[in-house]
């Protein structure tokens, strides 16, 4: 885990054989939250009118034009309770913890990496070096043997990043733009080498 691995980050980590965090890693946040912005007043201010056609009581549940109805709120809370219970169950099984214990350290509470280790949510305090050593041990690779760290997905051609900017949703466009800016700021290719790590990105 790096600087932050909370909520969804910790959910994913529950499948790991070992969880390694830094002392100051923000982690935990075993919980679930959702919502939506309501833009009704904004549309009124700028003179935009919407007409809606729906089939089914909850067809417009995620419409940004109206708040949740009572029925939709009930449905939403049931779904959130189900996801939360599944999250806690994953933590309890993967970390070999009692469900009541997990409930006490869940509830969306956030912990430092050091505190998370004390709470049995993390196995080891460390960074890349410790993670690579543990991965070698699990893979039965001699600890002193050099290894290559490969980053996925593979690097996309620069021209494809540019063309994707004009054919993808806003979030993907912004991500591509950030990648492009990073390439110009740091050079197109960088390499980090150490006895434990040979990283090209």
N, C-alpha and C positions, 0 to 999 in steps of 0.2 A: 504494500500500500504506500502511496505517495503522500502528498499533503492532505488530501481529502478522499475518503472512501466510506462515505456514510450512505444510509438508506439503500438505494439501488446498488451502490458500490459494495456495500456489505452483503446484500442479497446474493450478488454474483459470487462473492468470496466464500459463501457457505459451502460451495461445491469443492473447494480446494482441500488437498490433503494437509497442507500447513498454511497458516495465515501469518504473514510477517508485516509488521507495521513499524513506523518510526515512532520515537517517543511522543512527538507532537502531532502525529497523524490525527485528523478529525475523523472519527469512525463511530460505528454503532448506528444510532438513529433508526432503531428497529421499529418501524411504523409506516403508515401510509397516509398520504394526504392528497386531496385533489380539489378542484374548483374550476371556475371559469370566469372571465371578465364579462360584465354586462355592459354592452355598448349602446343600449337604447337611448340614453340621454345624449350621447355623442352624435348619433344619427339625427336626432331631433335638432341639435344645434347647427349641424351643417346641412340640414334640409334633405336628408336621404330617407326615403320611405321604403319599407320592405313589405312584400306580400308573401305569405307562407302557405304552402300546401303540404298537408301531412296525411299519412295513413298510419293509424295506431296512436294510442294515447301518449306514448313516450318518444315518438318519432323526432320531436324537436328538443329532446332533452339537453343536447349539447349546443343548441342554438345560442349565439351570443347576444341575441336580441331580447331575451327574457330570462328571468330568474327561474330556478327550479320550482316546479309545483310541489305540493305536499306529497303526491304520489311519486314524483321523480326523486325527491329528497329521500323518501323511504327506500326506494330501489337503490339509490346511490349509496346510502349508508350500509345496506345489506351487502353490497358488493365490496365496499371498503372493509367491512368486518371479516368477510371471507378472505380477502387478500392479506389482511393483518394476521389472521389465524394461520394462514399458510406460511407466511414469513416466519412467525414464531416457531412453527413446527419444523421448518427447515433448519433454523438455528439450533433448536433443541436436539434434533437428530444428528446434525453434522458436528456439533460441539459436545455431544454426549452430556447434555444438561437437562435438568428437570424442567418441565413446562412452567411450573409456578415460579421457578427461579428466573427463567427467561422473561416471564411477564414483568417481574420486578425491575429488570434491567432494560426492558424494551420501552414501550410508551413514547417512542420518538426521542428518548434521551440520547445526548451526544457525549462521547467520551474521548479523552486523549488516547493515543496508542498505548501509553504506559498504563493508564487506568483500565483500558480494555483488556490488557494482558492479565491484570489482577482479577478482572471479572470473567476470565476464561474465554473471552471473545477473540483473543489473539494468542498465537503460540509463541512467537519470538519477536523481540525488538531488534530491528535492523533495517538494512536497505538492500540495494541490488546485490552487494557482495554476499550477504547472508542468504538472500533468496536463491542465488545461483548455487551456493554450497548445498542448501537443502534440496534443491532440484536435482543436483548431482547424486546426492545420497539416495533419493527416492528412485532415480533412474539407474542406480548401481554403477555410476561413473566415478572413477577415482577423483578425489577432491582436488588434487593438484593438476589434473588434466585440463588443458585449455579448451574452451568451448566457444561457439559462435552464438550470439543472440540475434535471432531473425525477427524483424518487425513485420506484422501483418496488419492490414492488407498490403500487398506489394505497392511500391511507388508507382503512381500514375504519371504518364508523360505530361510534361508541362503544358503542351498544347491542348490536351484533353481537359486539364483543370480550367483552362481559359474558356473552352467551348461549353463546359458544363455550367459555367456561371450564367450563361444566357438561356439555358434550357432546363433548369432545375428550380425547385421551390426556394423561397427566400432563405430558409435556414441552411440549406445545402450551399446556396450561393455565397452566403456569408462565411461558411466554413471553408469553401474553396478559396475565397478571397484572402482569408487568414493564412491558409497554407502558402499561397502565392507570396504574400507579404513576408512571411517567415523565410521563404527561399531567398528573396532579395536581400533580407537583412542578414542572414547567416551564411549565404553562399548556397549553391544548389546541392552540394553533397558534403557531409561531414563524417568523420570517423573518430571513434573513441576506442582506444585499445588499453588493455591491462592484462595481467596474468589470468584473471578470471573472466575477462569480458572482451569481446571483439565485436564492436557495434558499429554498423554503418547505417546512416539514415539520411 
